[in-house]
Amino acid sequence: MHMADIPTIFHAVTEPAARGFAAQPARNTPDGHAAFQQAVQDFAGSQLEWELLVTHPGRYGQWDAAIFVPATGA
């Protein structure tokens, strides 16, 4: 996967992962993690090409990572 193929998620830094791509909060603050979690949920709910595989609980009671993989049937 090329960097150009990775979707943009607001409030996140994305990078290739083994089967898809990983996302992490762009800001390591309570507000940054909350904005990241909401942006990941919004992105996952609007996607046909990608599905949310796993999230990782982190600091501030919010996620600190998310992994997306190609959607089955896409």
Kinemage of the C-alpha trace (Angstrom):
@kinemage 1
@onewidth
@group {chain A} dominant
@subgroup {mainchain}
@vectorlist {calphas} color= white
{ca met a 1} P 0.000 0.000 0.000
{ca his a 2} L 1.280 3.457 -0.879
{ca met a 3} L 0.863 6.496 1.340
{ca ala a 4} L -1.308 8.043 -1.394
{ca asp a 5} L -3.746 5.121 -0.972
{ca ile a 6} L -4.296 5.748 2.731
{ca pro a 7} L -7.423 7.744 3.562
{ca thr a 8} L -7.255 10.942 5.545
{ca ile a 9} L -8.980 10.966 8.926
{ca phe a 10} L -9.373 14.288 10.678
{ca his a 11} L -7.466 14.568 13.966
{ca ala a 12} L -5.352 11.502 13.062
{ca val a 13} L -1.948 10.554 11.743
{ca thr a 14} L -2.213 7.542 9.426
{ca glu a 15} L 0.391 5.077 8.171
{ca pro a 16} L 0.460 1.721 6.378
{ca ala a 17} L -0.074 -1.391 8.483
{ca ala a 18} L 0.334 -5.077 7.651
{ca arg a 19} L -3.193 -5.533 6.269
{ca gly a 20} L -4.453 -1.976 5.903
{ca phe a 21} L -3.601 1.184 7.764
{ca ala a 22} L -3.172 2.428 11.302
{ca ala a 23} L -4.339 5.710 12.780
{ca gln a 24} L -3.201 7.515 15.914
{ca pro a 25} L -4.252 10.817 17.479
{ca ala a 26} L -2.621 13.854 15.922
{ca arg a 27} L -2.488 15.574 19.337
{ca asn a 28} L -1.510 13.819 22.566
{ca thr a 29} L -3.945 15.740 24.772
{ca pro a 30} L -7.320 14.836 26.298
{ca asp a 31} L -9.101 16.920 23.633
{ca gly a 32} L -6.896 15.451 20.898
{ca his a 33} L -7.728 11.885 21.895
{ca ala a 34} L -11.455 12.666 22.159
{ca ala a 35} L -11.435 14.317 18.714
{ca phe a 36} L -9.511 11.342 17.304
{ca gln a 37} L -11.976 8.794 18.691
{ca gln a 38} L -14.947 10.717 17.291
{ca ala a 39} L -13.253 11.145 13.895
{ca val a 40} L -12.455 7.410 13.717
{ca gln a 41} L -16.066 6.533 14.576
{ca asp a 42} L -17.343 8.964 11.933
{ca phe a 43} L -14.923 7.610 9.318
{ca ala a 44} L -15.767 3.971 10.110
{ca gly a 45} L -19.491 4.675 9.883
{ca ser a 46} L -19.195 6.240 6.442
{ca gln a 47} L -16.891 3.714 4.761
{ca leu a 48} L -17.579 1.000 2.239
{ca glu a 49} L -13.936 0.276 1.362
{ca trp a 50} L -12.484 0.064 4.882
{ca glu a 51} L -13.642 -1.541 8.091
{ca leu a 52} L -12.463 -0.862 11.606
{ca leu a 53} L -10.633 -3.979 12.787
{ca val a 54} L -9.510 -2.982 16.265
{ca thr a 55} L -9.024 -0.005 18.550
{ca his a 56} L -6.622 0.340 21.433
{ca pro a 57} L -7.659 2.008 24.680
{ca gly a 58} L -5.218 4.625 25.755
{ca arg a 59} L -4.644 7.701 27.813
{ca tyr a 60} L -7.406 9.994 28.912
{ca gly a 61} L -10.056 7.254 28.671
{ca gln a 62} L -10.069 7.469 24.867
{ca trp a 63} L -8.547 5.406 22.065
{ca asp a 64} L -4.913 5.919 21.159
{ca ala a 65} L -4.868 3.738 18.033
{ca ala a 66} L -7.154 2.231 15.418
{ca ile a 67} L -6.466 -0.326 12.683
{ca phe a 68} L -8.473 -0.430 9.460
{ca val a 69} L -8.469 -3.264 6.916
{ca pro a 70} L -10.078 -3.533 3.482
{ca ala a 71} L -13.774 -4.279 3.847
{ca thr a 72} L -14.814 -7.792 2.954
{ca gly a 73} L -16.396 -7.754 -0.462
{ca ala a 74} L -14.751 -4.440 -1.395
